[in-house]
Amino acid sequence: MANSLHWTAEAESLLKEIPFFVRPAARKKIEKFAREKDISEITAPVYREAKQQFGRKK
């Protein structure tokens, strides 16, 4: 399982679009999503897939 995750510059810039006060929680959720799928690099598509999944849970 991927323990250390790498964020691409594009994914980092997408994360910065999230308000700063919820950003740490969003980062944790996205990283948890990636780990569950055994993904070691957070790319823009991974970010979008994770964000889309969280949107369905509401």
MDTraj code that builds the backbone (N, CA, C; nanometers):
import mdtraj as md
import numpy as np

residues = "MET ALA ASN SER LEU HIS TRP THR ALA GLU ALA GLU SER LEU LEU LYS GLU ILE PRO PHE PHE VAL ARG PRO ALA ALA ARG LYS LYS ILE GLU LYS PHE ALA ARG GLU LYS ASP ILE SER GLU ILE THR ALA PRO VAL TYR ARG GLU ALA LYS GLN GLN PHE GLY ARG LYS LYS".split()
xyz = np.array([
    [0.0844, -0.1194, 0.0000],
    [0.0000, 0.0000, 0.0000],
    [0.0880, 0.1245, 0.0000],
    [0.0418, 0.2274, -0.0662],
    [0.1190, 0.3512, -0.0756],
    [0.1164, 0.4262, 0.0571],
    [0.2341, 0.4465, 0.1164],
    [0.2415, 0.5192, 0.2425],
    [0.2704, 0.6665, 0.2206],
    [0.3676, 0.6956, 0.1357],
    [0.3968, 0.8363, 0.1100],
    [0.3386, 0.8730, -0.0256],
    [0.2576, 0.9754, -0.0246],
    [0.1891, 1.0167, -0.1467],
    [0.2546, 1.1402, -0.2045],
    [0.2638, 1.1417, -0.3354],
    [0.3192, 1.2570, -0.4067],
    [0.2046, 1.3291, -0.4755],
    [0.2004, 1.4600, -0.4595],
    [0.1002, 1.5424, -0.5266],
    [0.1652, 1.6089, -0.6462],
    [0.1019, 1.5992, -0.7631],
    [0.1536, 1.6717, -0.8791],
    [0.1217, 1.8202, -0.8607],
    [0.1936, 1.9038, -0.9338],
    [0.1716, 2.0489, -0.9254],
    [0.0275, 2.0837, -0.9634],
    [-0.0245, 2.0158, -1.0637],
    [-0.1623, 2.0429, -1.1074],
    [-0.2631, 2.0089, -0.9974],
    [-0.2446, 1.8945, -0.9324],
    [-0.3349, 1.8552, -0.8241],
    [-0.3237, 1.9524, -0.7064],
    [-0.2017, 1.9957, -0.6749],
    [-0.1808, 2.0940, -0.5676],
    [-0.2551, 2.2237, -0.5991],
    [-0.2502, 2.2670, -0.7242],
    [-0.3181, 2.3922, -0.7598],
    [-0.4697, 2.3770, -0.7498],
    [-0.5212, 2.2592, -0.7818],
    [-0.6645, 2.2338, -0.7652],
    [-0.7023, 2.2374, -0.6174],
    [-0.6169, 2.1817, -0.5341],
    [-0.6418, 2.1817, -0.3897],
    [-0.6484, 2.3243, -0.3366],
    [-0.5688, 2.4127, -0.3930],
    [-0.5660, 2.5523, -0.3468],
    [-0.6941, 2.6273, -0.3804],
    [-0.7792, 2.5694, -0.4651],
    [-0.9088, 2.6312, -0.4952],
    [-1.0088, 2.6096, -0.3818],
    [-0.9782, 2.5150, -0.2939],
    [-1.0637, 2.4864, -0.1785],
    [-1.0322, 2.5906, -0.0712],
    [-1.1333, 2.6431, -0.0018],
    [-1.1060, 2.7413, 0.1045],
    [-1.0031, 2.6879, 0.2046],
    [-0.9119, 2.7766, 0.2448],
    [-0.7981, 2.7351, 0.3275],
    [-0.8385, 2.6655, 0.4567],
    [-0.9532, 2.7015, 0.5140],
    [-0.9924, 2.6441, 0.6428],
    [-1.0421, 2.5004, 0.6331],
    [-1.0780, 2.4536, 0.5148],
    [-1.1174, 2.3127, 0.4984],
    [-1.0145, 2.2333, 0.4199],
    [-0.9123, 2.3015, 0.3706],
    [-0.8105, 2.2365, 0.2870],
    [-0.7432, 2.1172, 0.3558],
    [-0.7002, 2.1292, 0.4837],
    [-0.6348, 2.0126, 0.5467],
    [-0.7256, 1.8897, 0.5512],
    [-0.8534, 1.9093, 0.5803],
    [-0.9474, 1.7968, 0.5842],
    [-0.9669, 1.7382, 0.4442],
    [-0.9759, 1.8251, 0.3446],
    [-0.9921, 1.7780, 0.2062],
    [-0.8699, 1.6981, 0.1637],
    [-0.7506, 1.7476, 0.1977],
    [-0.6272, 1.6768, 0.1628],
    [-0.6278, 1.5374, 0.2251],
    [-0.6659, 1.5275, 0.3519],
    [-0.6691, 1.3965, 0.4195],
    [-0.7672, 1.3017, 0.3511],
    [-0.8848, 1.3528, 0.3153],
    [-0.9845, 1.2672, 0.2496],
    [-0.9350, 1.2194, 0.1134],
    [-0.8724, 1.3087, 0.0384],
    [-0.8215, 1.2718, -0.0937],
    [-0.7087, 1.1705, -0.0803],
    [-0.6212, 1.1904, 0.0178],
    [-0.5113, 1.0956, 0.0393],
    [-0.5640, 0.9605, 0.0864],
    [-0.6666, 0.9612, 0.1693],
    [-0.7270, 0.8341, 0.2140],
    [-0.7869, 0.7608, 0.0939],
    [-0.8564, 0.8340, 0.0084],
    [-0.9142, 0.7777, -0.1138],
    [-0.8047, 0.7121, -0.1980],
    [-0.6935, 0.7835, -0.2168],
    [-0.5830, 0.7311, -0.2982],
    [-0.5241, 0.6048, -0.2355],
    [-0.5028, 0.6075, -0.1051],
    [-0.4465, 0.4896, -0.0371],
    [-0.5372, 0.3681, -0.0515],
    [-0.6684, 0.3898, -0.0389],
    [-0.7644, 0.2788, -0.0520],
    [-0.7602, 0.2179, -0.1918],
    [-0.7226, 0.2980, -0.2902],
    [-0.7126, 0.2488, -0.4285],
    [-0.5691, 0.2142, -0.4658],
    [-0.4805, 0.2157, -0.3672],
    [-0.3381, 0.1836, -0.3865],
    [-0.2736, 0.2738, -0.4920],
    [-0.3055, 0.4019, -0.4826],
    [-0.2490, 0.5039, -0.5725],
    [-0.1433, 0.5799, -0.4945],
    [-0.0248, 0.5970, -0.5522],
    [0.0835, 0.6648, -0.4810],
    [0.1051, 0.8079, -0.5264],
    [0.0369, 0.8486, -0.6346],
    [0.0518, 0.9860, -0.6834],
    [-0.0851, 1.0494, -0.7026],
    [-0.1035, 1.1643, -0.6386],
    [-0.2289, 1.2380, -0.6545],
    [-0.2129, 1.3266, -0.7778],
    [-0.2841, 1.2908, -0.8825],
    [-0.2844, 1.3691, -1.0065],
    [-0.4182, 1.4424, -1.0144],
    [-0.4330, 1.5293, -1.1110],
    [-0.5600, 1.6000, -1.1287],
    [-0.6775, 1.5022, -1.1472],
    [-0.6638, 1.3987, -1.2312],
    [-0.7758, 1.3042, -1.2448],
    [-0.8093, 1.2305, -1.1137],
    [-0.7072, 1.1938, -1.0361],
    [-0.7311, 1.1281, -0.9068],
    [-0.8039, 1.2251, -0.8137],
    [-0.7574, 1.3490, -0.8115],
    [-0.8204, 1.4535, -0.7295],
    [-0.9683, 1.4670, -0.7663],
    [-0.9958, 1.4762, -0.8954],
    [-1.1350, 1.4940, -0.9409],
    [-1.2208, 1.3728, -0.9077],
    [-1.1645, 1.2541, -0.9234],
    [-1.2393, 1.1313, -0.8917],
    [-1.2727, 1.1276, -0.7430],
    [-1.1770, 1.1618, -0.6596],
    [-1.1993, 1.1634, -0.5149],
    [-1.3056, 1.2663, -0.4791],
    [-1.2927, 1.3848, -0.5348],
    [-1.3870, 1.4924, -0.5054],
    [-1.5282, 1.4541, -0.5503],
    [-1.5379, 1.3896, -0.6652],
    [-1.6670, 1.3454, -0.7167],
    [-1.7287, 1.2410, -0.6218],
    [-1.6472, 1.1516, -0.5716],
    [-1.6966, 1.0478, -0.4808],
    [-1.7496, 1.1116, -0.3514],
    [-1.6802, 1.2104, -0.3004],
    [-1.7241, 1.2764, -0.1769],
    [-1.8566, 1.3484, -0.2002],
    [-1.8739, 1.4018, -0.3192],
    [-1.9970, 1.4713, -0.3516],
    [-2.1190, 1.3789, -0.3492],
    [-2.0974, 1.2527, -0.3823],
    [-2.2072, 1.1548, -0.3838],
    [-2.2484, 1.1140, -0.2442],
    [-2.1617, 1.1304, -0.1467],
    [-2.1919, 1.0857, -0.0092],
    [-2.2861, 1.1804, 0.0633],
    [-2.3041, 1.2996, 0.0110],
    [-2.3882, 1.3985, 0.0801],
    [-2.5337, 1.3704, 0.0611],
])
top = md.Topology()
chain = top.add_chain()
for i, resn in enumerate(residues, 1):
    res = top.add_residue(resn, chain, resSeq=i)
    for name in ("N", "CA", "C"):
        top.add_atom(name, md.element.get_by_symbol(name[0]), res)
traj = md.Trajectory(xyz[None], top)
